[in-house]
Amino acid sequence: MLKRKDIIEVISKKIKIPISKITEKVSVENTPRWDSLTHHELILELEKKTKKNVRTDQMSELNSVEKILKYFI
């Protein structure tokens, strides 16, 4: 199981924002670099690392750091 800091690292790398700038409030709505392709790649990477599958209909709901952390931890 991934820890919070591991998930934050993946998010930071995928959306190209320093870890120090990642808060639970970071989301698709307020982060221009977090587009649909980046979102898809991010979720796939987290699925791979956690071995936890995200249903297609859930993918769009995981649109913030807060929601991603709740889902994967």
C-alpha positions as CSV (number, residue, x, y, z in Angstrom):
1,M,0.0,0.0,0.0
2,L,1.3,3.4,-0.9
3,K,1.7,6.1,1.7
4,R,0.5,9.6,1.4
5,K,4.0,11.0,0.4
6,D,4.3,8.3,-2.3
7,I,1.0,9.4,-3.9
8,I,2.0,13.1,-3.6
9,E,5.3,12.3,-5.4
10,V,3.4,10.6,-8.3
11,I,1.0,13.5,-8.5
12,S,3.9,16.0,-8.4
13,K,5.7,14.2,-11.3
14,K,2.7,13.9,-13.5
15,I,1.4,17.4,-13.2
16,K,4.9,18.9,-13.0
17,I,4.4,20.9,-9.8
18,P,6.9,20.8,-6.9
19,I,5.9,18.6,-4.0
20,S,6.0,21.7,-1.8
21,K,3.1,23.2,-3.8
22,I,0.9,20.1,-3.6
23,T,-2.0,20.4,-1.2
24,E,-5.3,18.6,-0.9
25,K,-6.9,21.6,-2.6
26,V,-4.9,21.1,-5.9
27,S,-7.4,19.9,-8.5
28,V,-8.2,19.7,-12.2
29,E,-10.1,23.0,-11.9
30,N,-7.3,25.1,-10.5
31,T,-4.2,23.5,-12.1
32,P,-3.8,24.2,-15.9
33,R,-1.2,21.5,-16.3
34,W,-3.6,18.9,-15.0
35,D,-5.5,18.2,-18.3
36,S,-7.4,15.1,-19.3
37,L,-4.4,13.2,-20.7
38,T,-2.3,14.0,-17.6
39,H,-5.3,12.9,-15.4
40,H,-5.5,9.6,-17.3
41,E,-1.8,9.0,-17.0
42,L,-1.8,9.9,-13.3
43,I,-4.6,7.4,-12.5
44,L,-3.0,4.7,-14.5
45,E,0.3,5.2,-12.6
46,L,-1.4,5.1,-9.3
47,E,-3.4,1.9,-10.3
48,K,-0.1,0.3,-11.2
49,K,1.7,1.2,-8.0
50,T,-1.2,0.3,-5.7
51,K,-2.7,-2.6,-7.7
52,K,-6.0,-1.0,-7.1
53,N,-8.3,-0.6,-10.1
54,V,-10.3,2.5,-10.8
55,R,-13.5,1.9,-12.7
56,T,-13.9,4.1,-15.8
57,D,-16.9,5.9,-14.3
58,Q,-14.8,6.7,-11.1
59,M,-11.9,8.2,-13.0
60,S,-13.4,11.6,-13.5
61,E,-14.5,11.8,-9.9
62,L,-10.9,11.5,-8.7
63,N,-10.2,15.1,-9.8
64,S,-8.4,16.5,-6.8
65,V,-5.5,15.6,-4.6
66,E,-7.9,15.2,-1.7
67,K,-10.1,12.7,-3.5
68,I,-7.1,10.8,-4.9
69,L,-5.6,10.4,-1.4
70,K,-9.0,9.2,0.1
71,Y,-9.4,6.7,-2.7
72,F,-5.9,5.2,-2.7
73,I,-5.0,5.2,1.0
